Amino acid sequence: MFFAHPITRIKTIMAIGAMAGLAACGAATLPGEGVINDPAEVQNRAVYDFNVAVDRTLVRPASVGAATVLPQPVRQGIGNFASNLDQPRYVLNNLLQLRFEEALQNTWRFAINSTIGLGGLLDPASGIGLYEADTDFGETLHVWGAPEGAYVVLPILGPSTSRDTVGFVVDRAMNPVRFFVETPESYYASAATIGSALDTRYRFGDTIDELYYDSADGYGAARILYLSNRRFELRGAAQDDYFDPYTDAYEDPNAQ
């Protein structure tokens, strides 16, 4: 992947090489089941309440409106397009994690969907078994040995950790797509990302509504669900004794 300016390109290649070397040091140790590090809970709860208010007044109505106006195949195409734009970022993180097989898989998927799939609107790659191997810079930091850090709730974006917040910023700043796509095409990419997020809100509407509006402590439930899910992703499904985040989000993971 090449950037516009040669000096930037050289610096990026050198940084990738150094980061790849760090990856050999081993992944960070993840906190045990039920361990929560939330030193800024008061502030996080305030941001959570803000996010719920934004969802109630803006996001939930917009998601329902978009689903009413746009038929499902159109929403699916928008989601496919947005997902395809993430593939170069996945490849970059795969390489930094020294996961070359997944990097090749995502590269082929991007190539096929960007051509045969009409710029990513269709998903022929999945039809031949090239599924998305999604990742992010937060996972890359984990692979390099960076600890999880404190639990954080971000405005609009929702639950995160100190490490994943840094990862989110780096992913957006270094996504290779932004170096190639200029305006007004870049606006289409942003619109597709927003549209895909609204469709996700609509598809999981009942679950999110239950969490936000029907739970006795939505903040605590969201925290457990996010941390369990994220740690499960990073550990890998091979560890059978780890709490499965896809069980009841409101069930106490320590209950016998």
Secondary structure as the mmCIF struct_conf table of DSSP 4:
data_model
#
loop_
_struct_conf.conf_type_id
_struct_conf.id
_struct_conf.beg_label_comp_id
_struct_conf.beg_label_asym_id
_struct_conf.beg_label_seq_id
_struct_conf.end_label_comp_id
_struct_conf.end_label_asym_id
_struct_conf.end_label_seq_id
BEND BEND1 ALA A 4 HIS A 5
HELX_RH_AL_P HELX_RH_AL_P1 PRO A 6 ALA A 23
TURN_TY1_P TURN_TY1_P1 ALA A 24 CYS A 25
HELX_LH_PP_P HELX_LH_PP_P1 ALA A 27 GLY A 32
TURN_TY1_P TURN_TY1_P2 GLU A 33 GLY A 34
TURN_TY1_P TURN_TY1_P3 PRO A 39 ALA A 40
HELX_RH_AL_P HELX_RH_AL_P2 GLU A 41 VAL A 54
HELX_RH_PI_P HELX_RH_PI_P1 ASP A 55 VAL A 59
HELX_RH_AL_P HELX_RH_AL_P3 ARG A 60 VAL A 69
BEND BEND2 LEU A 70 LEU A 70
HELX_RH_AL_P HELX_RH_AL_P4 GLN A 72 LEU A 96
TURN_TY1_P TURN_TY1_P4 GLN A 97 LEU A 98
HELX_RH_AL_P HELX_RH_AL_P5 PHE A 100 THR A 115
TURN_TY1_P TURN_TY1_P5 ILE A 116 LEU A 121
BEND BEND3 LEU A 122 LEU A 122
HELX_RH_AL_P HELX_RH_AL_P6 PRO A 124 GLY A 127
TURN_TY1_P TURN_TY1_P6 ILE A 128 GLY A 129
HELX_RH_AL_P HELX_RH_AL_P7 PHE A 137 TRP A 144
TURN_TY1_P TURN_TY1_P7 GLY A 145 GLY A 145
STRN STRN1 TYR A 151 LEU A 154
TURN_TY1_P TURN_TY1_P8 PRO A 155 LEU A 157
STRN STRN2 GLY A 158 THR A 161
HELX_RH_AL_P HELX_RH_AL_P8 SER A 162 MET A 174
HELX_RH_3T_P HELX_RH_3T_P1 PRO A 176 PHE A 179
TURN_TY1_P TURN_TY1_P9 PHE A 180 PHE A 180
HELX_LH_PP_P HELX_LH_PP_P2 VAL A 181 GLU A 182
TURN_TY1_P TURN_TY1_P10 THR A 183 PRO A 184
HELX_RH_AL_P HELX_RH_AL_P9 GLU A 185 ARG A 203
TURN_TY1_P TURN_TY1_P11 PHE A 204 PHE A 204
HELX_RH_AL_P HELX_RH_AL_P10 GLY A 205 ASP A 209
HELX_RH_PI_P HELX_RH_PI_P2 GLU A 210 ASP A 214
TURN_TY1_P TURN_TY1_P12 ALA A 216 ASP A 217
HELX_RH_AL_P HELX_RH_AL_P11 GLY A 218 ARG A 235
TURN_TY1_P TURN_TY1_P13 ALA A 237 ALA A 238
TURN_TY1_P TURN_TY1_P14 ASP A 240 ASP A 241
BEND BEND4 TYR A 242 TYR A 242
HELX_LH_PP_P HELX_LH_PP_P3 PHE A 243 ASP A 244
TURN_TY1_P TURN_TY1_P15 PRO A 245 TYR A 246
BEND BEND5 THR A 247 THR A 247
TURN_TY1_P TURN_TY1_P16 ALA A 249 TYR A 250
BEND BEND6 GLU A 251 GLU A 251
TURN_TY1_P TURN_TY1_P17 PRO A 253 ASN A 254
#
